[in-house]
Amino acid sequence: MTFYKTLSFVCVVLLFGACAGINATHSTATGATHSATMDMARSDLDVSDAPGRGITPSDAKNNIGRRNTVCGVVMSASYDARSSCRPTYLYLDEPYPRQIFTAVIWGEDRRKFGKLEVKLWEKCVCVSGQIQEYRGVPRIVLRDADQLVEEVD
């Protein structure tokens, strides 16, 4: 049992390190503000619109109202089937209730994504869209599957 706990912890540390390395490499390029659309075919694509090249969840608070890509590790996730909106929450870099960034998928859009609360736990992901603030915590509402990219080594 202890071996598996240690192995899980090492995997989380490695995933977090990989995401931190990605974000640190591109932090100077993504500091600039932009209002580019999410059309990946554009030739003038801003670096923060591309998967794997975004801001950290802790930097999202400085980008409220802007479109951007936020990359981090899914530290906790949940699906609230009893709520009227049936939201799925992905908490990046810090688990609920200490969350510093949340990606939200409303129930009407859940079929486009599947059961992410199971699939993406402890995975490095990037979410793109307009950063909003809800109860003091930055979030992006995901309406389409192309707004979410799982980072692969």
C-alpha positions as CSV (number, residue, x, y, z in Angstrom):
1,M,0.0,0.0,0.0
2,T,2.8,2.4,0.9
3,F,4.5,1.6,-2.4
4,Y,1.4,2.7,-4.4
5,K,1.0,5.9,-2.4
6,T,4.6,6.8,-3.0
7,L,4.3,5.9,-6.7
8,S,1.2,8.0,-7.0
9,F,2.9,10.9,-5.3
10,V,6.0,10.6,-7.6
11,C,3.7,10.6,-10.7
12,V,1.9,13.8,-9.5
13,V,5.2,15.5,-8.9
14,L,6.5,14.5,-12.3
15,L,3.3,15.7,-14.0
16,F,3.3,19.0,-12.1
17,G,7.0,19.5,-13.0
18,A,6.3,18.8,-16.7
19,C,3.5,21.4,-16.7
20,A,5.6,23.9,-14.7
21,G,8.4,23.5,-17.2
22,I,6.1,24.1,-20.1
23,N,4.6,27.2,-18.5
24,A,8.0,28.6,-17.4
25,T,9.4,28.2,-20.9
26,H,6.7,30.3,-22.4
27,S,5.9,32.7,-19.6
28,T,7.6,35.7,-21.2
29,A,5.8,35.1,-24.5
30,T,2.4,34.9,-22.9
31,G,2.6,37.9,-20.7
32,A,1.3,40.2,-23.5
33,T,-2.4,40.7,-23.7
34,H,-4.3,39.7,-26.7
35,S,-7.9,39.2,-28.0
36,A,-7.2,36.7,-30.7
37,T,-9.9,34.2,-31.6
38,M,-9.4,30.5,-31.0
39,D,-9.0,29.7,-34.8
40,M,-5.8,27.6,-34.8
41,A,-5.4,27.9,-38.5
42,R,-4.6,31.6,-38.4
43,S,-1.0,32.5,-39.3
44,D,-0.8,35.3,-36.8
45,L,-1.6,33.0,-33.9
46,D,-0.6,34.3,-30.5
47,V,1.6,31.8,-28.6
48,S,-0.9,31.7,-25.7
49,D,-3.6,30.3,-28.0
50,A,-1.7,27.2,-28.9
51,P,-2.1,24.1,-26.8
52,G,0.7,23.7,-24.2
53,R,1.6,27.3,-24.4
54,G,-0.4,29.2,-21.9
55,I,-0.4,30.9,-18.5
56,T,-0.4,29.2,-15.2
57,P,-3.6,28.8,-13.1
58,S,-2.1,31.3,-10.6
59,D,-1.6,33.8,-13.4
60,A,-5.2,33.6,-14.5
61,K,-6.3,36.1,-11.8
62,N,-4.3,38.8,-13.6
63,N,-6.1,38.0,-16.9
64,I,-9.8,38.3,-15.9
65,G,-11.8,39.4,-19.0
66,R,-9.2,38.3,-21.5
67,R,-9.1,35.2,-23.8
68,N,-6.2,33.0,-22.9
69,T,-5.0,29.4,-22.4
70,V,-4.5,28.2,-18.9
71,C,-2.3,25.1,-18.4
72,G,-2.0,23.1,-15.2
73,V,-2.6,19.7,-13.4
74,V,-6.1,18.6,-12.6
75,M,-5.7,18.2,-8.8
76,S,-9.4,17.5,-8.1
77,A,-12.6,17.3,-10.2
78,S,-16.2,16.7,-9.6
79,Y,-19.6,16.3,-11.3
80,D,-22.6,17.6,-9.5
81,A,-25.5,15.6,-11.0
82,R,-28.0,16.9,-8.3
83,S,-27.5,20.6,-9.2
84,S,-29.9,22.1,-11.8
85,C,-27.0,23.0,-14.1
86,R,-25.3,19.6,-13.6
87,P,-21.8,21.2,-13.7
88,T,-18.5,19.4,-14.0
89,Y,-15.6,21.1,-12.3
90,L,-11.9,20.7,-13.0
91,Y,-9.6,22.4,-10.4
92,L,-6.1,23.1,-11.8
93,D,-2.9,23.1,-9.6
94,E,-4.8,23.3,-6.3
95,P,-7.7,21.0,-5.2
96,Y,-11.1,22.2,-4.0
97,P,-11.7,24.0,-1.7
98,R,-8.4,25.7,-2.0
99,Q,-8.8,26.1,-5.8
100,I,-7.0,28.9,-7.6
101,F,-8.5,28.1,-11.0
102,T,-11.6,26.3,-12.2
103,A,-12.7,25.0,-15.6
104,V,-16.5,24.5,-15.7
105,I,-18.5,22.4,-18.1
106,W,-22.3,22.8,-17.8
107,G,-24.5,19.7,-18.0
108,E,-25.9,20.6,-21.4
109,D,-22.3,20.4,-22.8
110,R,-21.1,17.4,-20.8
111,R,-21.8,14.9,-23.6
112,K,-19.2,16.7,-25.7
113,F,-16.5,15.9,-23.1
114,G,-17.4,12.7,-21.4
115,K,-16.5,11.8,-17.8
116,L,-13.6,14.1,-17.4
117,E,-13.7,14.1,-13.6
118,V,-12.4,10.5,-13.8
119,K,-10.3,10.6,-17.0
120,L,-8.3,13.7,-16.3
121,W,-7.5,13.5,-12.6
122,E,-3.8,14.3,-12.0
123,K,-3.3,14.9,-15.8
124,C,-1.8,18.1,-17.3
125,V,-4.3,20.0,-19.4
126,C,-4.7,23.3,-21.1
127,V,-8.1,25.1,-21.3
128,S,-8.8,28.0,-23.6
129,G,-11.4,30.7,-23.5
130,Q,-12.4,34.0,-21.8
131,I,-11.2,34.1,-18.2
132,Q,-14.0,35.1,-15.8
133,E,-14.1,35.6,-12.1
134,Y,-16.6,33.7,-9.9
135,R,-16.6,34.2,-6.2
136,G,-13.0,35.5,-6.3
137,V,-11.7,32.5,-8.3
138,P,-10.8,32.7,-12.0
139,R,-12.5,30.3,-14.3
140,I,-13.1,29.4,-17.9
141,V,-16.4,27.9,-19.0
142,L,-15.9,25.1,-21.6
143,R,-18.6,24.8,-24.2
144,D,-16.7,22.9,-26.9
145,A,-14.3,20.0,-26.7
146,D,-11.6,21.9,-28.6
147,Q,-11.3,24.2,-25.7
148,L,-9.6,21.4,-23.7
149,V,-6.4,19.7,-24.6
150,E,-4.7,17.0,-22.5
151,E,-1.0,17.4,-22.6
152,V,0.9,14.3,-23.6
153,D,4.6,13.7,-23.2
